[in-house]
């Protein structure tokens, strides 16, 4: 493979890892907020 192809693959992999970690961090916090809203609605 040429150097440009290797560089492109490395950049794509790095972006995928960054986006995956970003999604992994934000997804559970959104779920907890939704659960808190539902529990507040049930309490009222």
C-alpha positions as a Markdown table, in Angstrom:
| # | Residue | x | y | z |
|---|---|---|---|---|
| 1 | Unk | 0.0 | 0.0 | 0.0 |
| 2 | Unk | 1.1 | 3.5 | -0.6 |
| 3 | Unk | 2.0 | 5.9 | 2.2 |
| 4 | Unk | -1.1 | 8.0 | 1.4 |
| 5 | Unk | -3.4 | 5.1 | 1.7 |
| 6 | Unk | -1.9 | 4.1 | 5.1 |
| 7 | Unk | -2.2 | 7.6 | 6.3 |
| 8 | Unk | -5.8 | 7.8 | 5.3 |
| 9 | Unk | -6.6 | 4.5 | 7.0 |
| 10 | Unk | -4.8 | 5.7 | 10.2 |
| 11 | Unk | -6.7 | 8.9 | 10.2 |
| 12 | Unk | -10.1 | 7.2 | 9.6 |
| 13 | Unk | -9.4 | 4.7 | 12.4 |
| 14 | Unk | -8.4 | 7.6 | 14.8 |
| 15 | Unk | -11.6 | 9.5 | 13.9 |
| 16 | Unk | -13.7 | 6.3 | 14.4 |
| 17 | Unk | -12.1 | 5.8 | 17.8 |
| 18 | Unk | -12.7 | 9.4 | 18.9 |
| 19 | Unk | -16.3 | 9.3 | 17.7 |
| 20 | Unk | -16.9 | 6.0 | 19.4 |
| 21 | Unk | -15.5 | 7.1 | 22.7 |
| 22 | Unk | -17.5 | 10.4 | 22.5 |
| 23 | Unk | -20.7 | 8.4 | 21.9 |
| 24 | Unk | -19.9 | 5.9 | 24.7 |
| 25 | Unk | -19.4 | 8.7 | 27.2 |
| 26 | Unk | -22.6 | 10.7 | 26.2 |
| 27 | Unk | -25.0 | 7.8 | 25.7 |
| 28 | Unk | -25.2 | 6.5 | 29.3 |
| 29 | Unk | -25.7 | 10.1 | 30.6 |
| 30 | Unk | -28.6 | 10.6 | 28.3 |
| 31 | Unk | -30.2 | 7.4 | 29.4 |
| 32 | Unk | -29.9 | 8.4 | 33.1 |
| 33 | Unk | -31.5 | 11.8 | 32.4 |
| 34 | Unk | -34.4 | 10.1 | 30.6 |
| 35 | Unk | -34.8 | 7.6 | 33.5 |
| 36 | Unk | -34.8 | 10.5 | 36.0 |
| 37 | Unk | -37.5 | 12.3 | 34.0 |
| 38 | Unk | -39.6 | 9.2 | 33.9 |
| 39 | Unk | -39.3 | 8.6 | 37.7 |
| 40 | Unk | -40.2 | 12.3 | 38.3 |
| 41 | Unk | -43.4 | 11.9 | 36.2 |
| 42 | Unk | -44.3 | 8.7 | 38.1 |
| 43 | Unk | -43.8 | 10.4 | 41.4 |
| 44 | Unk | -46.1 | 13.3 | 40.5 |
